[in-house]
């Protein structure tokens, strides 16, 4: 049997508990609180996912930062740098392609910085200039990949297989097949001379085959 003190204590405790639920219920239904509790858990899960995504984005940005830094960290004379046509082409490629991606990753797609980036046609004009330069001065295609063109110009940028491929594609689109063929052949040679040489892309081989046919038809 419970004594009077124990009964009184239990009764008081039960009254307090019931009163507490009653007070809470007067201000907000328990069903709403449960809903908000579940919502908070979902918000936290979303926040946690966002943090993980931001960490991944930060890693991407760090990689791109190192890439951008490597492009100009050895430049000591800006005038000498831009006097090299290969550096000009590299600069235009970075401004029209690389930086637009970086700014998008920084969520700055509507900023003034991006609005003043050069248009793609300015890069294609630079491509045409490099092709004309190679023809006029009969430059060795291998020199283009080494970054050496003329004396007293800053040696920095070097044309890569992707550069050769893009130049060839641009000339191909303008139906300048003989010119395009030269650049595609150099892209092919670049692949053979590098570790990635075995991974010949179908795209490059297809373009090279087509330009060879068109050049053959015109000869």
Secondary structure, DSSP 4 states (H G I P E B T S, - for coil): ---HHHHHHHHHHHHHHHHHHHHHHHHS-HHHHHHHHHHHHHHHHHHHHHHHHHHHHHHHHHHHHHHHHHHHTT---HHHHHTSHHHHHHHHHIIIIIHHHHHHHTT-TTSHHHHTSPPHHHHHHHHHHHHHHHHHTT--HHHHHHT--STTS-------HHHHHHHHHHHHHTT-HHHHHHHHHHHHHHHHHSGGGG---HHHHHHHHHHHHHHHHH-
